[in-house]
Each structure stands twice: as structure tokens, then as C-alpha cells.
């Protein structure tokens, strides 16, 4: 028996034919789509307990965000006006100012934001800054995964060893106060393996874990002087674990030269690898990505896109899978993938000086079916087809900025925002309807987020980082240029 019938919507299927069905209907049984097509054909043949009247709505696959950062939702804009200092601030917070409650509260907030913006699947690095990954102990990732599972969206949590030097200093907080200790590469690898074995495929398959390695992009200082044999040993250890456990491998912050290094010196690229940012790539590196079937996570709204651009049109023309990422939520990005679709189109059109680049259909593919392909899930999610998982969203089009009701793909990529998402269904379960979330108490999530942030600020003494930097008011620019890699 069919469980849910969505009827009356304009359905953007993202199927191989890219059908757009006006006055369509979609039927869900358990966690799968069992029918999708014109309303006149689907509705009479399905008797269901739950009918969603989706007139004047657009139905499309749940959006997929292939690059974000756990922890960042509670450090938004801190020290952002101080140029490069925010990276040091983030590392200090994650290593020395957080406890289990911080990671639970932050994950709840970030997952709730993604849900309310229509993102049903996201990838999150478990930390950030200069790749400070909080894998000194599995307890922090455990709390993160528990929080995301409670919200109900899908996630890939990227865990692994932090960037060198090792050992790294961490602080554990408990009822007796703070306790400092050191964690080396092997300890973080052991913790990573435990996290993967505990959570990969958990929550009915919604929670997944992948590996991240900081050795793939070390051609830039301060890591260029690290002995090559050590770099190779660490890279191979992560690559071997990914192969042994059957998980994806991903890495943050690639730029010109680093992809060639990862391929020629380390030999660890392949179809199960996702490289983020990837700005300023050479023609050779574009060819490497195509030949190895390495995937690219493009983050058009990120500060990493200021000094150099990800060559998305060239990558696409070479046959490389490029998916869209938010890089949220710090220093100044959010999880609204509609915002990042718009940024993507504008960025590359400005680069080439014409509006022919990155059509609306392509950018929507990048955060639906192409995102699913990057994560190895294109047979399960990313499009609305019979047999696939019932991950979908409904956009309320009955609003001035979305009228007139025609050209739906153009409307949602050029004019829609995350606040226009009315209903979210993941795995056949209604997580939000009428913008009311049914899985968690929103006010409780916000209260815990504020409390965890206040505790972190007290522990780190970083209240001054909440201020406005010199030049904030009355100037055309800050006092000195901003290099996001400072």
C-alpha cells in the first residue's frame, strides 16, 4: 500500500530525460518512490493514508551539499574582520574549547539549518581551520552523529588525522575541569577507524562516514618541508584504510599544483575521491581528474574563490563530475544551496564575460544528481525515479518573487531561497511540512546552540573576536588585503 501521495506539483524529476511534469503526482511506499508522472495517471491508482496537496508548489529531489564543516555553525564570522586570524581562532576553539555538548549542539543546529533549506544530504568535515580534525577521541564524533541522526537528514562525516605537525595538543573538559594531552597520527587513525565502524551505514543508512587526508595538499607552506617519505606513509595509511573499509576519501583546500602532487607523488586519486575548492587548476590537473574519475566539490561562495577560480566549465567539458558545496557555515557562508547555485552561475559568467556559462539546468544538476554521483549514491538519490529513495522537497511558489508560475527551473535557480522550502521528505518520512520540523524541537536546538557557544567563549576567552574590525564602517575596504590562506 502506498503511504504518501504528493499531488498537484510541478515535478522536476532530474531523471535521465530531465522531465519536468506539470500537475504531476508522486507516490511513496515505505522509503521508496513507487510512481511518478502526470497527476491524471498516478492519483487514481493509489489509495493512501497521507495526501500532500502540492498545488502551486515545485517538487524536486532533496538538495545535496558535498562540502561543509562541522563546528563552524557556532563560530560564524568570529574574527572574520581580522582577515586570516579566523583560521587560528577556529583551531583554538576546536582543539581546546569544545566538549561533547559543543559537538552535539553544533551538529543539531547545522543539520536543522540544512533541513529547513531543503538540503537532505550533506558532507561535513569534522573540524576545520588548517584541518584540525577532532578525532583524538571518538566521543566527539559520536555526539555529532547522534545529533544529525535525530534531525533525520543524510550525512557523510569526514574524519581522519589532523594536519601535521604531530602530536597535536587537545583539551578534554569534564566536571573536574580541563585536561590537556597530546594525540599523534596513529591515535587519530585508530579513533577514525572506530568512528567509521560505529557509524558508517547507521541510522538506517542515513549516517555515513568517509575519510579525509591532509597529506594530499601539502605542496604549500608550512607543510612543504615535511619529509616526502613521511608524507607518503601517512597518505598511504589513509588510502589503505579507505580501501579496507570501503569508504570515500575526501580532502579540503586544493589549489594549483596540489592535485598533480596527490596523483604523481602520492598516487591516491580515483573515482572514490572528492577534492574540494580546487582553484587555479592547471590543464594537466583537469586531465588528471578526468582520467582518474576524481570528483570535485565546487564552493563558489567560499573566500577560497577570491584569489583563484575553480575552472568549472573546463572540468565539465573534460567530463569531470563537479558537485556543489556550501563550505558552511564559517566565516560568512550558510547552508542555503539556492544561494550557492546563484553564486556559481554568476561567478563563472563574470569570469568569461558572458551569460552563456553554467545554465540553470547544469547548476541544479550539480546539487542533485551530480552531488549524488560524487558521493557514490546516484543509484539511490539525486533524482525522482521509481525505485529510488524518497528524498524530496516541495517549494512554495505562491510568492511574489517566484511569479509568474512558469519556467520552474529558472525560477528556483535564479529567484528561490532556502526559506521557500515548505516540505522535506527523507527516506519516505516527512521531516518538515509547512516549515514546521517534526523531528526535533527547534527552540531547544537554538537554546543548546547558544549555551554551548557561551561556554566555549568563556573557556577560550575569545569574546573580543565577536567585535567589528578596523575599517568595518565608513571605508571602501579593510585596511589591508585579505588573503584567505593567511
Buried (B, 14 or more C-beta within 10 A) or exposed (E): EBBBBBBBBBBBBBBEEBBBBEBBBBBBBEBBBBBBBEBEEBBEEBEBEEBBEBEBBBBBBBBBBBBBBBBBBBBBBBBBBBBEBBBBBBBBBBBBBBBBBBBBBBBBBBBBBBBBBBBBBBBBBBBBBBBBBBBBBBBBBBBBBBBBBBBBBBBBBBBBBBBBEBBBEBBBBEEEEEEEEEBEBEBBBBBBBBBBEBBBBBBEBBBBBBBBBBBBBBBBEEBEEBEEEEBBEBBBBBBEBBBEBEBBBBBBBBBBBBBBBBBEBBEBBBEBBBBBBBBBBEEEBBBBBBEBBBBBBBBBBBBBBEBBBBBBBEBBEBEBBBBBBBBBBBBBBBBBBBBBBBBBBBBBBEEEEEEEBBBBBBBBBBBBBBBBBBBBBBEBBBBBBEEBBBBBBBBBBEBEEBEEEEEBBEBBBBBBBBBBBBBBBBBBBBBBBEEEBEBBEBEEBBEBBEEBBEBBBEBBEBEEBEEEBEEEEEEEEBEEEBEBBE
